[in-house]
Amino acid sequence: MYHISDIKKYRFCPRFFWKANHQKQTSRMPYIRLEEKLIELAKEKLEIDSFFMGVRNDSNDISLSAFEKNEWGCNVRFEYHGLRVKIPFMQKTDEGYRIFFTYLGVLPKGDDVRFYADNLWVLQQLDLHVMDIQIIHLNAGYIREEELDVSDLFVVSEHFYTPKGNPSKRIFDYVLHHVQDLSKVLSSMEETLSGPMPEAVKLPRCYRRNKCPHYDECFPHEQTHDAMSIYHLVNTNQKDELVAKGITRLDQLTGEDITGDRVQYAQIMAARSGGEFVDRLALKNWIKSLQPPFSFLDFEWDLYAIPPYHGLKPMEVLPFQFSLHMYHDQQVEHEQFLGVGDCREDFIKKLLTTIPEEGTIFAYNADGAEKLRLLELARQFPTYEEALISIADRLIDLAIPFFLGLYYNLEFKGAFTLKRVTEVIAPDLAYDDLNIQHGLQAVEQWRAADRLDAPMDPDVKDQLYAYCMRDTLSMVS
C-alpha cells in the first residue's frame, strides 16, 4: 500500500524512496510550529456543521456510503491499485464533487500541481466526477487581534499564485491538465522495493535548495576530498564535468573554467597562494565604512503557522532570545535575554536598554535574519518602531567579506556558515563542546520548555544561553 508521499519520494529519487521504506527513519521536529489542528480551523472557515470524518484504513465503500447521508466529508480516504489518498474536504453536489485541499502557507503555487493531480487521478479511476478543486490557505494579510478570527485567517482560493502574490492559473484547470496515468509508476515503485537498493545517481535535485539528507552517504568520496578538491568550488553544477576533463584541484582551474564569480576567483587565488586569499584593498574599504563602538548581535526565534499572539501574522516568527557582545576600547561586555511565551516586548525592552546608541552592529546573515526580525517587531509594537528601525539601519552583515570573496581560506571547503568560519579562524570556539550545536536544536529545546506550564529547567536555560552566546563570541573573534 502506498500513499501520495511515496509517489513524491520515488519521483525525487528511487534510492531515496527505497531507503525511506527499508531503513528506519529518524523523526525530525517540524520546522513550522503548529499547535492547532489545521483541519478543525479550516472546517470552521468552510462553515461545515454536518459531516462525516474519515479514519485510517477506511475502504472505498465506507467513504462512498457515507456520502449517501452526508453532504460533506473530512479526511476522506480512497484507494486505487494500492495507492491511498486522503482528501481533506469533499463536498457532494448534484453536479459532482468539489474537493478542498489545505495548504500550510500563504501562497500555494503551481509547482505543487503533481500532488493535486495524483490525488485527482485516484478519484477519476473510481469514476468520481470532480467538478472543482480549491485550496484553503493562510491569509498573508491577516494580523491577529486579541482573539483568533478564523474567517479572516484563511483564504479559499480557486487560483494558484505567482511569487509576487498575484492570482495565476485556475487550480482545477491546471491540475486537470497535469493528471497522468500512475499505473507504470506504481509498478516501477513495486519493482524498486522488491530489489536491492538502487545505485546513487547524482542529479541537480540532490543539492538544489537544501542538500538531500542522504547525499553524504550516497557520495562518500566527496566527503574525503582535501581542501584543494574541485568539489569545493562554489556556485557551479559543473564539478563532475570538470573532473571528467581531468580537473580535480582548484589550482588547475583557469579563467575559462569559471563563471567570473568573485568567490570562485578567491578560491583559485587561495589555492595558488598557500591556502589563503585576501582582497586587501576591498577589505580595507569595507572596514572604513564601519563605525565604533562595535556590537555583535544574534537572535533565536520560533516560526508559527497560526499566529498565537496579538500583532503576529501567519507564518511569522517570535524571537525568544538574543546575545549581544559589545567591543569598545579593547574591552568586551556581554548582555543576553531569554524568555518564554509572548516575550516580545520584554525582548525589545532589554535590547533597547543594553545596545549602544551608536556604532556598527554586526550580525551574521543579517539581512535575512536579524534585520527582518527587527522590522517585524517594529510593526507589531509601534511604540518602539523608531528605535527598532534605527537598530536595523545600523546592522552590517558580517558574512559579506566571505560571500563577496574578500577573504577565502581553503579550509572553508566552499562553505561560509558561521560555524564553518569559526572552526577555521577561531577553532577554540568551535561548537562541538556544547550540548546545543545548531539553531534547530535550540528551537527544539525552547519549544519543549515553552509548552510547559512551569519555569524553564535551569540546565536547558544554561544550554540555550551557551549556544547563543557562542554565536556572538565567534563574531567578536
N, C-alpha and C positions, 0 to 999 in steps of 0.2 A: 504494500500500500504506500502510495506516495502523496505528498502534499505539494502545493504550488511552490513552496520554498525549495523543495528538492529540484524542481524544474529549473529554478533560477540558479541553484548551485551547479547543476550539470552544465548549463549553458555557459556559466562563467568558466568552469574548468572541470572536466571529467575526473581528474585526480582529486580536486577539492571535494567533489561530490562523493567519491569513493571513501576518502578519509573521514568525511562527516558521518558516514554510515557504518564504517568498520572500526573506527577508533574513538575512544572516549573523548568527548569534547569538554574543555574547561569552560565552566559557566563564567560569564563576564557581567559586571554591573552595567545596567543600561546607562548610556551616556546622558540621555534625557531623563529627567526625573518626572514621573507621572504618579501622583498619589491617588488620583481619582480613576474610576473605571470609565474609559472613553465611551464605551458602548452605552452606558447609562446616561451620560450627558448628551450624547447625540440623540438618544431616544427622546429625551426631553425637548431637544431642538425640533425634532420632527413632529412633536406633539402626539406621540403614539400612546394610547391608553390601553387598547386591547391588542394582544399579540401572543404568539407562542415563541418560546425560547428554545432554540435547538441545543442539543447537548452532544458531547463526543460520541462517536460511533452510531449516530442516527443513520438509518438506512434511507434510501431514496423514497421508499413507500411511506415511511414515517413522516418525512418532510412534506411530501406531496399531500398526504391525507390531512395534515394539519391545516393546509390552505382551504380545505373544504369547510372549515368552521371559522377561519381567521383571515382577515384581510392582510395583516402584517405578520412577518416572521423576523426574528432576530437571530443572528448567528446560525443561519440555515445551512445544513450540511447536504452535499450531494457528492456522488461518486460515479466515475465512468472509467472503465478499463484500468482500475486500480489507482486512479488519480482523484483524490478527495479535495473538495473546495469548501470554504466556509464564507457565505455571503453575509456581511454584517446586517444589512436590512434589505428586505424583499417585500414588495407590495403587489398583491394580485388585483388586477383591474379587469374590466370587460374586454379590453383590447390586448391584454397580455401582462407581463410582469415588468415592474420598474425596480431596479436594484440600486442600492446606495452603498458606496464604499466609504470607509473612514480613512482620513489621511492625517497623520500626526505631524503637521507642519502648516505653513501659511500659504504656500504656492504649489499646488500639485501641478507637475509638468508632464508633458507628453513623453519624456524619457522613460516613464514607468508604464508605458502603454502595454508592454508584453504581459505584465502581471494581470492587468484587467482583461486583456484578450484571452489569456489562458483560462481564466475563470469563465468567461463567456463561452469558450469552446465546449467546456464540460456541459454547460446548460443547454447549448444547442444540440449536443449529441443525445440529450434526454428529451428532445422535442419540446423544450420550454421556450416559448416565444417571449424574448426580452424586447421590450419596446423602447426602453430608455435606460441610460446609466448616468448617475450623478455622483458627485463626491462631496462629502461633508468634511470641511477642513477648518482650521483655526483662522480667525479673522485678524489679519495683520494690524488693522487699525484699532482693535479693541484695547481699551485701557480699563483695568479693573477699578471699580469703586469699592466701597466697604463690603458689599455683597457681590457674589459672582452672578453675572447676568448671562445665563446660558443662551438666551435668544440672540444676544449680540456677540457672544464668544465665538460662535460658529457661522460659517457661510455654507450654504448648499449651492454648489456650482454645477452648471451644465458645460463649462468650458475648462480646458487646461489654461495655464498662464505662461507668459513669456518671463524671462529672468527679471524684467523690469516691473512685473506685476500686472501686465495688461492681459485681458482675456485673449486666447488664441483659438486653437481648434476646438470644435464641439466634441465633447468626450465620447458620446455614443458613436458618432460617425467615424472618429479616428480609431476607436477601439475595434469597431466592426471591420474596418479596412485592414487591421493587423491580425485578425484571427487566422491561425494556421492549424492545420491538422497535426495533432501531437502524437499520433499513433507511432510513427517511426522514432520520435524522440523517446517515448516511453519504452519502446523495445530496446533502444540503444542503452538507456539507463539500466534496464534489467540485465543486459549483457555485460555492462561495465561492472555492476555489483557482483556478478557471479564469477568474475575473473580476477586476476591479480591486480594490484594497484597499478594504474596507468603510469607510463613514463612521464617525467616532468618536461613540459614544453614551455619555453619562455615566450610570453606574449606581452604586448604593451599593457594589457589589463592587469598583469601581475604586479605592477608597481605604479600604475596610474593613480593619482589622488593619494590613496593610502596603500602602502605595501601590503600584499596578501600576508596573513599571519603564518602561512606555510612556506613563504618564499625562501627563508634561510635554510629550511630543511630540504626544499626541492633543489636548491642550487648551493650546496655547502662549499663548493670550491671557491665561490666568490667571497666567502667569509674568511678564508685563509690568505687572501691576497695581501701583500705588503702595501705600504703607504704609496708606493710608486705605481700601483696597478692602474691600468686604464679603466677598470671597473669603478674607480672613484671619480671619474670625470663627470662633472655636473652638467645639468641642462641638456642632455642628449639621450636619444634612444638608439644611437648607432654604435654602442660599445661592442656588441658581438660582431658587427660588420668590420670594425677596426681590428678586432682580434683576428678575424679571417684574413685580413690583409697583412698580418704579421706584426701589427702594432699592439703591444701588450703593456707598454710602460708609458707614463706621462711624458717622460723626456724624449720619447720618439716622435711625439706629435709635431706637426708643422702648422703653419697658418692655414693651409688648405684642408686640414683635418677638423678644424673647429669652426664655430659659427661667428666668431668675433666677440663672444661673450667675455666680459671683463673678469669674471671669476675663473673661466677656463684659462684665460691668459695668465692669471695669477697662479693657477695650478702648474702650468707649464714652467713658468719662471721659477717657482719654488723647487720643482723637480730638477731644474738646471743649476740651481744656486745653493745646493746643500740642504734643502728641506724647508726653506722659509723665504717668503717674498713680502716686501713692504713697499707700497707705493708712497714713498716718504712725502712727496710734495702734496698729494691729495690728502693724505692723512693729516699733515700739518695744517692744511686749510680747514679741514673738518674740525680739528681741535680748536682752531682760532674762533670758531663760532660758538664755543661753549663758554658759559659764564659761571664762575664760582659764586657761592659755595655749591658743591656737588651733592646731589641726593640720589639715592638708588632705591627704586620702589618696585614692589611685586605684590600682585593681588592673587587670591584664590577665590573661586566662585562656583556656584552650582547652577545648572540650567534647568528651568522648569517649563514643561509643556503648557500646563494650565496655570495662569498667574495666581499664586496663593495669597498675595497681599496687595493692598491698595497701591495704585500707581504703576503696577507691573503690566506688561503686555504678554501675550502668548509667546512662547519660545524665547523668553528673556531671562537674563541671569540675575542672581542675587550674590553680590560679593559678601563673603563672610570673614575674610582675613586679609591683613596686609602686613608686610615687613618693610621697614624704612631704615636704611643706613644713611647717615649724613657725614660727609667728609669736609672738614674745614680747618685750615691752619695745622695740617698734619694730624688732626685729631678725628677719631671716628666715634660717632654716637649711634645708638640704635633705639628705635621705638617699634612697637608692634601692637596688633589688635586681633582678637579672635572672638567672635560672637556666635550665638545660635538663634534660631527663629528669625523674625524680621528685625535684624540687627543693622539695617542700612543706615538709619540716622545716627546711631552710636558710632558706626564705622566712619561716617562723614565727619562727625564732631571730633573724633580722635585724630583723624587725618589732618583736619584744618588747624588743630591746635599744636601739632607736632612738626609739620613740614615747614621748612624755611620759607619765608615770604618772597625770596628772590633766589636766583641761581638756576642752573640747569638741573632738570630731574631726569634721570636715566631709567628706562625700563627696557627689558628685552622683548623684541617684537611688540613695541609699544602701540603702534598704530592699530593693530588688530586685536589688542587686548586691553591694557590699562586705559588707554585714551578712550576707547569705546565705553568702558565701564564708567568712567568719569562723566562722559556726556549723557549716558543713560541716567545716572544718579542726578545730574543737573536738571533733567526733565522731570524726574519723579519728585524732586524736592526743590521747588522754585526758590525757597528762602536761601538756599546755598548755591544757586545757579552761577552767579558771577564768580564766586570763589573757586568753584569746581572747574569752570571753564578756564579760569586763569591757570590752574594747575595743569590742565590738559594742554594748554598752549605752550607750556614750558617743557613738556615731555620731549625727550630725544630718544630715538631707538638706538640702543647700544649694539644692536645687531648690524647696523649699517656698515661699519668697516669690513665685516665679513661678507655680507651679501653683495656688496659693491666691489669686492676684490681688492680692497685697500690693504688687507693683510690676509695671508694664507700660510698655513703650516701643513705640511704633508700629513701629519698625524691626525688632522681633521678628517681625513679619508672621505672628503666630499660632503660632510655633514656640519651644520652650523648651529645646532641646538645649544642652548646654554650649558647643558650638561657635557656635551662633547667638547665645547670650547674650554670649559673648566678643567676637564680631565687632562687636556693638553697643556694649557697655560698655567693652571694652578692645581696640579694633581693632588696636593694635600687637602683640597676642598672638594674632592670627588664625593659623590653621594652614596657610595657603597657601604658607608658605616652607619647610615640612617635606617630606621625601621620603615619610613615612608620615603620612597625614592623617585616618585614621579607624581604628576598632578592628579591623575585619576585615582591613585591610592589615597591621596589627601582628600579628594571629594568623597570617596567611599567611606573613609573613617568619619568625616564630618557628617555625612548624610545619616549614618547609623546613629551618631550621637544626637543629631538634631531631632530624630524621631522619638527619642526617649524623653519622657516627662520627668527628667532628673538632671542634676548638674553633670557637666561633662566629666568623664573619667580623667583624673589628673595625668595618667600615663598617655592617654590619647592626646590631651591638650599639649603635653610636652613634645610629643612626636610631631604634631602639626606645627608648633612653634619652630621646632628644629628644622623642618623641611623648608618652610617659607623663608626663614632667616638665612638658610644656606643659599637660596637663590640670590638674595641681595648682597650677601657677603661675597659670593662669587663675582658679582659685577664690580664690587669695590676692588677686588684683587686684579 
